[in-house]
Amino acid sequence: MQAGIWRSRKQRQKAVHQPRYRRDCLGELIQIDGSEHHWFEERGPKCTLLVYIDDATSRLMELRFVDSESTFDHFHATRRYLERYGKPVAFYSDKHPVFRVNQTGATSGSGLTRFGRALHDLNSDILYANSAQAKGRVEHLNQTLQGRLVKELRLEGTDNQDEANAFLLGFMERFNTKFARSPANETDLHRPLTERDDLEGILCWQEERTVSNSLTVQYDRGVYLLKPNDLTKGLRRKKVRVHDYPDGTITPQDRIFFDRFGLRHDDGSDWTVEKRNERSADHWQRQRPDPGLKRKAPVQ
């Protein structure tokens, strides 16, 4: 301390965060964030608003109320965005675990979160802000919405997420008409979706598993049987990517389909019973899933 090498927090000078120029074009950079707040005041529980704003125009691109900021909630909001506008050049977010792998000692994996992997498959980048000031446009918008949107929801008498989400589309149109600005360049950099952009297959929970010599796949506390044929026999000891959808459907690779309790092929043949259960497939078709199964993808 006497040599001036170490300084206490009070002695340190605060970092200077100067404003940066906006991006030139619509769709060049989309700032995304989640704002947790008492949006319904005392009328309803605390929840999170997912916010998507265009950097060039300050235009609200997507709003959605959810219970909390999670991967599947961002999948759902991003899909709505993509279907409405197309694929932007890049998204800009904070270092929330949904967007960025924060475990510095990770030695396996691709280095991307599931949300980052989905954007990579869509050929869109994701950039990370090192401070709240770096993504000041969406942070300032959150403060504005916590004042303006809360009052409008109060006037509407809205007290739940379903009614609020239905109200948001009209709110965004009015907000953009009043506050959005024209971009420096009129070129829209959104790219249209193509046949290869399978949003249902991309925006889902994906994990790699190894097919055993007995043609089984272990996933989510369950063992699934692959019906022996020329296709599945060639998968022994090979990696397959398991797609887990919110409706409970599980699909390994492209040509095989099986749900949580068994497997069938795309030709519509009957599916086999899950190995670790002695109950029949007909029983599981009628009854709800085993409560011992841990859902990674939330059922919607």
C-alpha positions in Angstrom: 0.0 0.0 0.0 2.8 2.4 0.8 4.4 1.8 -2.7 1.0 2.6 -4.3 0.8 -0.8 -6.0 -2.4 -1.9 -4.2 -5.4 0.4 -3.7 -8.6 -0.2 -1.9 -11.8 -0.2 -3.7 -12.6 3.4 -2.6 -9.3 4.6 -3.9 -9.7 3.1 -7.3 -10.9 5.3 -10.1 -14.2 4.3 -11.6 -14.0 3.0 -15.2 -15.2 5.4 -17.9 -17.8 3.9 -20.2 -18.1 6.1 -23.2 -21.1 5.7 -25.6 -20.5 4.0 -28.9 -22.1 4.6 -32.3 -25.1 2.6 -33.2 -24.9 -0.1 -35.9 -25.9 1.2 -39.3 -28.5 -1.3 -40.4 -31.6 -3.0 -39.1 -30.8 -6.6 -38.1 -27.1 -6.0 -37.8 -27.1 -6.3 -34.0 -30.0 -7.4 -31.7 -29.5 -6.7 -28.0 -31.3 -9.3 -25.8 -31.8 -9.3 -22.0 -34.2 -10.5 -19.3 -35.7 -8.1 -16.8 -37.0 -9.5 -13.6 -39.6 -7.2 -12.0 -43.0 -7.0 -10.3 -44.6 -6.4 -13.7 -48.1 -7.0 -12.3 -47.4 -5.2 -9.0 -49.5 -6.7 -6.2 -51.9 -8.3 -8.7 -49.6 -11.2 -9.7 -46.3 -12.9 -9.0 -42.9 -11.5 -9.9 -41.8 -12.6 -13.4 -39.2 -11.9 -16.1 -39.7 -10.0 -19.4 -37.5 -11.1 -22.3 -36.5 -8.1 -24.3 -35.1 -8.0 -27.9 -34.2 -4.6 -29.3 -32.5 -3.6 -32.5 -29.3 -1.6 -31.9 -29.6 0.6 -35.1 -33.1 1.8 -34.5 -34.0 1.2 -30.8 -37.0 -0.8 -32.2 -38.6 -3.3 -30.0 -38.4 -6.6 -31.9 -39.7 -9.1 -29.4 -41.2 -9.1 -25.8 -42.3 -12.1 -23.9 -43.2 -12.6 -20.2 -41.8 -15.8 -18.7 -41.4 -17.2 -15.2 -37.6 -16.9 -15.3 -34.8 -16.5 -17.9 -34.1 -20.0 -19.2 -32.8 -21.7 -22.4 -36.2 -22.9 -23.5 -37.9 -19.5 -22.9 -35.2 -17.9 -25.1 -35.7 -20.6 -27.7 -39.4 -19.8 -27.8 -38.9 -16.0 -28.0 -36.1 -16.4 -30.6 -38.3 -18.6 -32.8 -41.0 -16.0 -32.8 -38.5 -13.4 -33.7 -37.0 -15.5 -36.5 -40.4 -16.4 -38.0 -41.3 -12.7 -38.0 -38.1 -11.0 -39.3 -35.6 -13.6 -40.4 -32.0 -14.3 -39.1 -30.1 -11.2 -37.9 -26.3 -10.9 -38.2 -25.6 -11.1 -34.5 -27.2 -11.1 -31.0 -25.6 -9.1 -28.1 -26.1 -10.3 -24.6 -24.7 -10.3 -21.1 -22.8 -13.3 -19.7 -25.8 -15.1 -18.3 -25.3 -18.9 -18.3 -28.0 -19.3 -21.0 -25.7 -17.4 -23.4 -22.2 -18.1 -22.3 -20.2 -21.0 -20.8 -18.8 -19.4 -17.6 -16.9 -22.5 -16.3 -13.3 -21.6 -17.0 -12.1 -25.1 -16.3 -14.3 -26.9 -18.7 -12.3 -29.5 -20.7 -15.0 -31.0 -22.9 -17.8 -29.8 -25.1 -17.9 -27.3 -27.9 -17.5 -24.2 -25.7 -21.0 -23.1 -26.6 -24.2 -23.2 -24.5 -27.3 -24.8 -26.1 -28.5 -21.3 -27.0 -25.1 -20.5 -28.6 -25.2 -23.8 -30.5 -28.6 -23.0 -31.9 -27.4 -19.6 -33.1 -24.3 -21.3 -34.6 -26.6 -23.7 -36.5 -28.5 -20.7 -37.8 -25.3 -18.9 -38.9 -25.9 -16.0 -36.5 -23.2 -14.8 -34.1 -23.6 -14.0 -30.4 -21.4 -11.3 -28.7 -21.0 -10.8 -25.0 -21.0 -7.5 -23.1 -18.3 -7.1 -20.5 -20.4 -4.6 -18.5 -24.0 -3.4 -18.2 -23.0 -0.1 -19.7 -21.8 -1.9 -22.9 -25.4 -3.0 -23.6 -26.8 0.3 -22.3 -29.5 0.4 -25.0 -31.4 -2.6 -23.7 -30.6 -1.7 -20.0 -32.2 1.8 -20.5 -35.1 0.2 -22.3 -35.7 -2.1 -19.3 -35.9 0.9 -17.0 -38.4 2.6 -19.4 -40.6 -0.5 -19.6 -40.6 -0.9 -15.8 -42.2 2.5 -15.7 -44.3 2.7 -18.8 -45.4 -0.9 -19.3 -46.3 -1.5 -15.7 -48.7 1.4 -15.8 -50.3 0.2 -19.1 -50.7 -3.3 -17.6 -52.4 -1.7 -14.6 -54.8 0.2 -16.7 -55.6 -3.0 -18.6 -56.2 -4.9 -15.4 -53.8 -7.6 -16.5 -52.6 -9.9 -13.7 -51.1 -13.0 -15.5 -48.6 -13.8 -18.2 -51.0 -15.1 -20.9 -53.0 -11.9 -20.9 -49.9 -9.8 -20.8 -48.2 -11.6 -23.7 -51.3 -11.1 -25.8 -51.2 -7.4 -24.9 -47.5 -7.0 -25.8 -47.9 -7.1 -29.6 -50.1 -4.0 -29.7 -47.8 -2.3 -27.1 -44.7 -2.9 -29.3 -46.4 -1.3 -32.3 -47.3 1.8 -30.4 -43.9 2.0 -28.7 -42.0 1.7 -32.0 -44.2 4.3 -33.7 -43.4 6.8 -31.0 -39.8 6.0 -30.1 -38.0 4.0 -32.8 -35.7 5.9 -35.1 -34.6 5.5 -38.7 -31.3 3.6 -39.3 -28.3 5.2 -40.9 -28.5 2.7 -43.7 -31.9 1.5 -45.0 -30.6 -1.9 -45.8 -32.3 -4.7 -43.8 -29.6 -7.3 -42.9 -32.1 -9.9 -41.8 -31.7 -13.1 -43.9 -34.8 -15.1 -44.7 -35.3 -18.6 -43.4 -34.6 -21.4 -45.8 -35.7 -25.0 -46.0 -32.5 -26.0 -44.2 -33.4 -23.9 -41.2 -35.4 -26.4 -39.3 -36.3 -24.3 -36.3 -38.0 -27.1 -34.5 -34.9 -29.3 -34.7 -32.5 -26.5 -34.0 -34.3 -24.8 -31.1 -34.5 -27.8 -28.8 -32.4 -29.5 -26.1 -29.6 -31.5 -27.7 -27.1 -33.9 -26.2 -24.7 -36.5 -27.5 -25.1 -40.2 -26.5 -23.3 -43.4 -27.5 -25.3 -46.3 -28.9 -24.3 -49.5 -27.0 -23.6 -52.9 -28.7 -27.0 -54.0 -27.6 -28.6 -51.1 -29.5 -29.7 -49.1 -26.5 -29.4 -45.4 -25.7 -29.3 -44.1 -22.2 -30.8 -40.7 -21.7 -32.6 -38.8 -19.0 -32.6 -41.7 -16.5 -34.1 -44.0 -19.1 -32.8 -46.7 -21.5 -34.3 -46.7 -25.0 -34.3 -49.7 -27.3 -33.4 -49.3 -31.0 -35.2 -51.9 -33.1 -32.5 -54.0 -34.9 -32.3 -53.3 -38.6 -29.6 -52.4 -41.2 -29.7 -48.7 -40.2 -29.5 -49.1 -36.4 -26.9 -51.9 -36.5 -24.5 -49.5 -38.1 -24.8 -47.1 -35.1 -23.2 -49.4 -32.5 -20.5 -47.6 -30.5 -21.2 -44.4 -32.4 -22.3 -41.0 -31.2 -25.8 -39.9 -31.9 -27.3 -36.5 -31.0 -30.5 -36.7 -29.0 -33.1 -34.0 -29.6 -35.4 -33.5 -26.7 -38.5 -31.4 -27.5 -40.8 -29.6 -25.1 -43.7 -31.9 -26.0 -41.8 -35.0 -24.7 -40.7 -36.2 -28.1 -37.1 -37.5 -28.4 -35.4 -37.9 -31.7 -31.9 -39.3 -32.2 -30.4 -38.2 -35.5 -32.7 -37.6 -38.5 -34.2 -40.9 -39.6 -35.1 -42.5 -36.2 -38.0 -41.3 -34.1 -38.7 -42.4 -30.5 -40.6 -40.8 -27.6 -39.9 -41.0 -23.9 -41.2 -44.6 -23.5 -39.9 -46.4 -26.6 -38.9 -46.1 -30.2 -40.4 -46.4 -33.7 -39.1 -45.7 -37.1 -40.3 -43.1 -39.7 -42.1 -45.9 -41.6 -44.7 -46.0 -38.7 -43.8 -49.4 -37.4 -44.7 -50.2 -33.7 -42.3 -49.0 -31.1 -40.7 -51.1 -28.4 -41.1 -50.8 -24.6 -38.5 -48.9 -22.6 -36.1 -51.5 -21.2 -36.2 -50.5 -17.6 -40.0 -50.6 -17.4 -42.0 -53.9 -17.2 -45.3 -52.2 -18.1 -46.7 -52.4 -21.6 -46.4 -49.7 -24.2 -50.2 -49.4 -24.3 -50.2 -48.6 -20.6 -47.7 -45.8 -21.0 -49.6 -44.5 -23.9 -52.6 -44.0 -21.6 -50.9 -43.0 -18.4 -48.8 -40.0 -17.6 -44.9 -40.3 -17.6 -43.0 -42.0 -14.8 -42.5 -39.2 -12.1 -39.0 -40.6 -11.6 -38.0 -39.3 -15.0 -36.3 -36.0 -14.9 -37.4 -33.7 -17.7 -34.7 -31.7 -19.3 -37.0 -30.1 -21.8 -40.0 -28.5 -20.1 -43.4 -29.9 -21.2 -45.5 -27.2 -22.7 
